[in-house]
């Protein structure tokens, strides 16, 4: 059975989350690398492909053929991450020939710039306040959109387990107003030095 295609905004969020998980979680990186092989991808857990509620929508797309409003805000955020942290440049670069130290140095610059962009335009808070690695109990009625059960899941609540990731929630989003005629698909204009 083929899973339905994910919307662009979900893929953008997922790519961002996976980028840092691959960098800092070796076992996740190994599973992601194995998933590149056709037929080797692990089964998806039910409920993982739900699209999150949109946080903000940009105004109508200004030019013919430009992205739709919900896509325009995602592209605008990606453009901010490119402008402040050169995220797209970093992700589009073939890093296989670089030494790990060089990649680490570049990742630090990208991290600092992208963190600045996120702090300037999004209010992001953890879903759970407990420290990662701590034991927690989930009572009946917990929100499965906020908490994903992993591991040996069976039975019914209350569930007792270890918090592996606190999760993230966007509480506010403040994107600059798009100028009339702006094409949100242009994440960064080409630069020509004269």
Residue frames relative to the residue before (quaternion, step in Angstrom):
aa qw qx qy qz dx dy dz
X 1.0000 0.0000 0.0000 0.0000 0.00 0.00 0.00
X 0.3086 -0.7601 0.5480 0.1633 3.58 -0.81 1.00
X 0.4191 -0.6987 0.5219 0.2527 3.55 -0.89 0.96
X 0.5387 -0.6138 0.4500 0.3614 3.62 -1.07 0.62
X 0.5727 -0.5900 0.4428 0.3575 3.57 -1.16 0.62
X 0.4113 -0.7043 0.5249 0.2434 3.56 -1.03 0.82
X 0.5203 -0.6236 0.4731 0.3413 3.62 -1.06 0.65
X 0.6777 -0.5233 0.3340 0.3941 3.58 -1.18 0.56
X 0.6676 0.5087 -0.3245 0.4362 3.61 0.83 -0.90
X 0.6450 0.4989 -0.3190 0.4830 3.60 1.04 -0.71
X 0.6474 0.5095 -0.3217 0.4668 3.59 0.98 -0.82
X 0.6306 0.5324 -0.3364 0.4536 3.61 0.99 -0.78
X 0.6610 0.4880 -0.3024 0.4832 3.58 0.90 -0.92
X 0.6682 0.5123 -0.2981 0.4497 3.58 0.89 -0.95
X 0.6402 0.5166 -0.3246 0.4668 3.61 0.97 -0.83
X 0.6419 0.5200 -0.3183 0.4650 3.58 0.98 -0.85
X 0.6791 0.4830 -0.2938 0.4681 3.59 0.86 -0.94
X 0.6716 0.5023 -0.2980 0.4558 3.58 0.94 -0.89
X 0.5706 0.6048 -0.3808 0.4045 3.59 1.02 -0.73
X 0.7444 0.3951 -0.2334 0.4851 3.58 0.74 -1.00
X 0.6098 0.5353 -0.3655 0.4561 3.62 1.06 -0.58
X 0.6427 0.5106 -0.3284 0.4673 3.58 0.98 -0.81
X 0.6560 0.5214 -0.3154 0.4455 3.61 0.96 -0.80
X 0.8318 0.2750 -0.0970 0.4723 3.59 0.83 -0.96
X 0.7268 0.3443 -0.2306 0.5477 3.64 1.21 -0.08
X 0.3150 -0.8044 0.4789 0.1561 3.58 -0.13 1.32
X 0.6723 0.4902 -0.3186 0.4540 3.61 0.93 -0.79
X 0.6266 0.5117 -0.3378 0.4811 3.58 1.04 -0.70
X 0.6308 0.5380 -0.3281 0.4528 3.58 1.00 -0.87
X 0.6477 0.5166 -0.3200 0.4597 3.60 0.98 -0.82
X 0.6629 0.4875 -0.3116 0.4751 3.61 0.96 -0.82
X 0.6486 0.5086 -0.3211 0.4664 3.59 0.99 -0.81
X 0.6433 0.5177 -0.3222 0.4630 3.58 0.99 -0.81
X 0.6579 0.5062 -0.3029 0.4681 3.59 1.00 -0.84
X 0.6245 0.5650 -0.3386 0.4197 3.59 1.10 -0.65
X 0.5264 0.6340 -0.4121 0.3887 3.61 1.23 -0.23
X 0.6383 0.5270 -0.3189 0.4617 3.57 1.16 -0.62
X 0.4691 -0.6806 0.4722 0.3063 3.63 -0.69 1.01
X 0.8031 0.2548 -0.2155 0.4937 3.55 -0.96 0.94
X 0.6631 0.5142 -0.3114 0.4459 3.62 1.21 -0.25
X 0.4810 0.6834 -0.4370 0.3327 3.59 1.24 -0.19
X 0.4695 -0.6728 0.4867 0.3000 3.61 -0.92 0.83
X 0.6104 -0.5471 0.4269 0.3819 3.54 -1.25 0.45
X 0.4300 -0.6841 0.5229 0.2716 3.56 -1.03 0.77
X 0.4226 -0.6662 0.5425 0.2885 3.55 -1.05 0.71
X 0.5358 -0.6263 0.4458 0.3492 3.57 -1.02 0.70
X 0.7767 0.3414 -0.2649 0.4582 3.52 -1.08 0.78
X 0.5584 0.6317 -0.3958 0.3640 3.63 1.19 -0.23
X 0.7041 0.4886 -0.2739 0.4365 3.59 1.10 -0.58
X 0.3736 0.7298 -0.5025 0.2742 3.60 1.21 0.19
X 0.3907 -0.7116 0.5329 0.2387 3.56 -0.95 0.89
X 0.4285 -0.6955 0.5008 0.2862 3.61 -0.83 0.88
X 0.5983 -0.5476 0.4377 0.3881 3.52 -1.24 0.47
X 0.4689 -0.6650 0.4781 0.3306 3.61 -0.87 0.78
X 0.4012 -0.7274 0.5109 0.2212 3.54 -0.98 0.89
X 0.7993 -0.0423 0.0835 0.5936 3.55 0.93 -0.88
X 0.1743 -0.7657 0.6074 0.1198 3.53 -1.15 0.56
X 0.4035 -0.6861 0.5485 0.2560 3.53 -1.03 0.82
X 0.6527 -0.4953 0.3881 0.4221 3.55 -1.27 0.16
X 0.7308 -0.4129 0.2796 0.4661 3.57 -1.23 0.03
X 0.5782 -0.5924 0.4327 0.3572 3.54 -1.13 0.71
X 0.4134 -0.7879 0.4087 0.2030 3.58 -0.64 1.12
X 0.8009 0.2583 -0.1457 0.5202 3.62 1.00 -0.59
X 0.6219 -0.5317 0.4126 0.4005 3.54 -1.23 0.48
X 0.8127 0.2250 -0.1855 0.5044 3.55 -0.94 0.91
X 0.4868 0.6502 -0.4461 0.3758 3.61 1.25 0.00
X 0.6505 -0.5351 0.3564 0.4044 3.60 -1.18 0.41
X 0.5760 -0.5627 0.4578 0.3769 3.55 -1.25 0.41
X 0.7190 -0.4830 0.2839 0.4114 3.57 -1.24 0.47
X 0.6901 0.4689 -0.3143 0.4529 3.64 0.81 -0.87
X 0.6510 0.4868 -0.3126 0.4914 3.59 1.12 -0.58
X 0.6006 0.5834 -0.3618 0.4098 3.59 1.03 -0.72
X 0.6653 0.4895 -0.3221 0.4626 3.63 0.93 -0.77
X 0.6293 0.5131 -0.3378 0.4761 3.61 1.04 -0.69
X 0.6645 0.4883 -0.3040 0.4771 3.58 0.97 -0.82
X 0.6184 0.5403 -0.3416 0.4570 3.57 1.06 -0.70
X 0.6484 0.4976 -0.3167 0.4812 3.59 0.98 -0.81
X 0.6376 0.5157 -0.3238 0.4719 3.59 0.97 -0.79
X 0.6367 0.5192 -0.3242 0.4690 3.60 1.02 -0.76
X 0.6324 0.5162 -0.3319 0.4726 3.61 1.04 -0.71
X 0.6500 0.5006 -0.3135 0.4781 3.59 1.01 -0.79
X 0.6287 0.5127 -0.3282 0.4839 3.58 1.12 -0.63
X 0.6809 0.5050 -0.3007 0.4369 3.57 0.85 -0.95
X 0.7541 0.3989 -0.2144 0.4757 3.59 0.87 -0.94
X 0.8402 0.1950 -0.0642 0.5019 3.59 0.95 -0.84
X 0.3837 -0.7372 0.4741 0.2906 3.59 1.29 0.02
X 0.1388 0.8415 -0.5092 0.1152 3.57 1.08 0.78
X 0.6779 0.4841 -0.3051 0.4615 3.60 0.83 -0.94
X 0.6139 0.5393 -0.3471 0.4601 3.60 0.99 -0.79
X 0.6728 0.5058 -0.2921 0.4541 3.57 0.90 -0.97
X 0.7113 0.4628 -0.2673 0.4565 3.59 0.85 -0.96
X 0.6779 0.4798 -0.2863 0.4777 3.59 1.12 -0.60
X 0.5627 0.6057 -0.3816 0.4134 3.60 1.24 -0.31
X 0.3687 -0.6847 0.5774 0.2488 3.58 -1.03 0.78
X 0.1223 -0.8475 0.5157 0.0302 3.57 -0.27 1.26
X 0.3952 0.7529 -0.4638 0.2488 3.60 1.23 0.03
X 0.7054 0.4617 -0.2720 0.4640 3.62 1.04 -0.64
X 0.6091 0.5750 -0.3516 0.4182 3.60 1.23 -0.25
X 0.5184 -0.6097 0.4987 0.3331 3.57 -1.20 0.55
X 0.6391 -0.5459 0.3798 0.3865 3.56 -1.17 0.59
X 0.6332 0.5366 -0.3353 0.4458 3.60 1.01 -0.77
X 0.6499 0.5047 -0.3187 0.4704 3.59 1.01 -0.76
X 0.6438 0.5057 -0.3191 0.4774 3.58 1.00 -0.82
X 0.6420 0.5289 -0.3172 0.4555 3.58 0.99 -0.83
X 0.6527 0.5046 -0.3146 0.4695 3.59 0.98 -0.83
X 0.6585 0.4914 -0.3085 0.4793 3.58 0.97 -0.83
X 0.6400 0.5303 -0.3278 0.4491 3.59 0.97 -0.83
X 0.6172 0.5465 -0.3495 0.4452 3.61 1.05 -0.69
X 0.6566 0.4982 -0.3056 0.4768 3.60 0.97 -0.86
X 0.6540 0.5016 -0.3051 0.4771 3.58 0.94 -0.92
X 0.6411 0.5376 -0.3155 0.4476 3.57 0.94 -0.91
X 0.6777 0.4975 -0.3003 0.4506 3.59 0.82 -0.98
X 0.6900 0.4827 -0.2862 0.4572 3.59 0.89 -0.91
X 0.6775 0.4823 -0.2951 0.4705 3.58 0.93 -0.88
X 0.6182 0.5351 -0.3451 0.4609 3.58 1.05 -0.72
X 0.6278 0.5283 -0.3209 0.4731 3.58 1.05 -0.81
X 0.6637 0.5024 -0.3078 0.4609 3.61 0.92 -0.89
X 0.6635 0.4937 -0.3129 0.4671 3.58 0.91 -0.85
X 0.6659 0.5047 -0.3099 0.4536 3.59 0.91 -0.89
X 0.6669 0.5172 -0.2991 0.4454 3.59 1.10 -0.69
X 0.8211 0.2843 -0.1033 0.4841 3.58 1.03 -0.75
X 0.7723 0.2635 -0.1673 0.5533 3.61 1.19 -0.27
X 0.2657 -0.6937 0.6401 0.1959 3.50 -1.21 0.64
X 0.0086 0.8188 -0.5706 0.0632 3.58 -0.29 1.27
X 0.0095 -0.7913 0.6102 -0.0376 3.54 -0.89 1.02
X 0.5630 -0.5810 0.4496 0.3785 3.60 -1.16 0.48
X 0.5143 -0.6171 0.4964 0.3290 3.58 -1.17 0.61
X 0.7776 0.1944 -0.0925 0.5907 3.57 0.99 -0.90
X 0.3835 -0.7493 0.4961 0.2129 3.59 -0.97 0.81
X 0.5366 0.6362 -0.4081 0.3753 3.61 1.21 -0.35
X 0.5466 -0.6096 0.4436 0.3645 3.62 -1.11 0.50
X 0.5400 -0.6012 0.4747 0.3486 3.56 -1.12 0.68
X 0.7368 0.3560 -0.3025 0.4887 3.55 -1.00 0.89
X 0.5961 0.5746 -0.3584 0.4312 3.58 1.26 -0.25
X 0.5029 -0.6342 0.4979 0.3113 3.57 -1.25 0.45
X 0.0005 -0.7910 0.6115 -0.0171 3.58 -0.98 0.89
X 0.2730 -0.7238 0.6087 0.1762 3.54 -1.33 0.38
X 0.1788 -0.7706 0.6058 0.0850 3.55 -0.90 1.00
X 0.2868 -0.7717 0.5492 0.1439 3.53 -0.58 1.18
X 0.6652 -0.4737 0.3875 0.4277 3.55 -1.30 0.27
X 0.7517 0.3661 -0.2808 0.4711 3.57 -0.98 0.86
X 0.3920 0.6992 -0.5102 0.3118 3.62 1.19 0.18
X 0.5062 -0.6624 0.4698 0.2905 3.59 -1.17 0.61
X 0.3169 -0.7721 0.5159 0.1931 3.64 -0.46 1.13
X 0.5648 0.5706 -0.3937 0.4478 3.60 1.24 -0.15
X 0.7102 0.4230 -0.2383 0.5098 3.57 1.24 -0.48
X 0.7892 0.2092 -0.0844 0.5712 3.57 1.11 -0.67
X 0.1452 -0.7755 0.6121 0.0528 3.55 -0.82 1.08
X 0.2858 -0.7504 0.5728 0.1646 3.55 -0.75 1.06
X 0.0222 -0.7894 0.6132 -0.0206 3.59 -0.90 0.97
X 0.6578 0.4891 -0.3814 0.4273 3.54 -1.26 0.38
X 0.7655 -0.3106 0.2678 0.4958 3.56 -1.10 -0.76
X 0.0109 0.8322 -0.5503 0.0669 3.56 0.24 1.32
X 0.2785 0.7365 -0.5793 0.2110 3.55 -0.78 1.04
X 0.7385 0.4021 -0.2931 0.4550 3.52 -1.24 0.32
X 0.4737 -0.6477 0.5094 0.3107 3.52 -1.23 -0.51
X 0.6887 -0.4811 0.3463 0.4175 3.54 -1.33 0.33
X 0.5189 -0.1132 -0.8434 -0.0816 1.53 -2.29 0.98
X 0.2771 -0.7339 0.6011 0.1525 3.53 -1.17 0.79
X 0.1332 -0.7669 0.6236 0.0723 3.55 -1.02 0.84
X 0.2203 0.7869 -0.5475 0.1805 3.55 -0.77 1.01
X 0.5679 -0.5723 0.4767 0.3503 3.50 -1.40 -0.17
X 0.3987 -0.7056 0.5339 0.2410 3.56 -0.88 0.95
X 0.1837 -0.8121 0.5491 0.0725 3.59 -0.42 1.24
X 0.7851 -0.0032 0.0138 0.6192 3.60 1.09 -0.65
X 0.4418 -0.7275 0.4619 0.2495 3.58 -0.83 1.00
X 0.4160 -0.7045 0.4783 0.3192 3.60 1.18 -0.38
X 0.2322 -0.7590 0.5924 0.1383 3.55 -1.31 0.28
X 0.0863 -0.7704 0.6310 0.0288 3.52 -1.14 0.78
X 0.3164 -0.7129 0.5909 0.2062 3.56 -1.01 0.84
X 0.1782 -0.8063 0.5592 0.0742 3.55 -0.66 1.13
X 0.7952 0.0233 -0.0250 0.6054 3.57 1.17 -0.45
X 0.0931 -0.7708 0.6293 0.0336 3.53 -1.19 0.63
X 0.0138 0.8000 -0.5963 0.0656 3.54 -0.75 1.09
X 0.0217 0.8106 -0.5814 0.0667 3.55 0.03 1.31
X 0.5510 -0.5981 0.4498 0.3692 3.60 -1.05 0.65
X 0.5378 -0.6100 0.4706 0.3424 3.57 -1.13 0.64
X 0.4366 -0.6990 0.5049 0.2564 3.55 -0.91 0.96
X 0.4364 -0.6846 0.5208 0.2640 3.55 -0.99 0.83
X 0.5813 -0.5730 0.4425 0.3715 3.55 -1.13 0.61
X 0.8033 0.2538 -0.2087 0.4968 3.55 -0.87 0.97
X 0.4941 0.6595 -0.4332 0.3651 3.60 1.27 -0.05
X 0.2619 -0.7497 0.5893 0.1487 3.57 -0.92 0.94
X 0.3258 -0.7886 0.4919 0.1732 3.59 -0.30 1.26
X 0.5637 0.6060 -0.3929 0.4009 3.61 1.20 -0.32
X 0.6215 0.4897 -0.3510 0.5007 3.62 1.20 -0.35
X 0.2168 -0.8149 0.5290 0.0956 3.57 -0.15 1.31
X 0.7607 -0.0601 0.0563 0.6439 3.55 1.13 -0.72
X 0.4037 -0.7155 0.4994 0.2751 3.60 -0.74 0.92
X 0.5472 -0.5709 0.4810 0.3785 3.55 -1.20 0.47
X 0.2544 -0.7663 0.5732 0.1397 3.56 -1.08 0.72
X 0.0682 -0.7822 0.6192 0.0078 3.56 -0.88 1.00
X 0.2211 -0.7799 0.5741 0.1149 3.56 -0.63 1.12
X 0.1970 -0.7904 0.5740 0.0843 3.58 -0.86 1.01
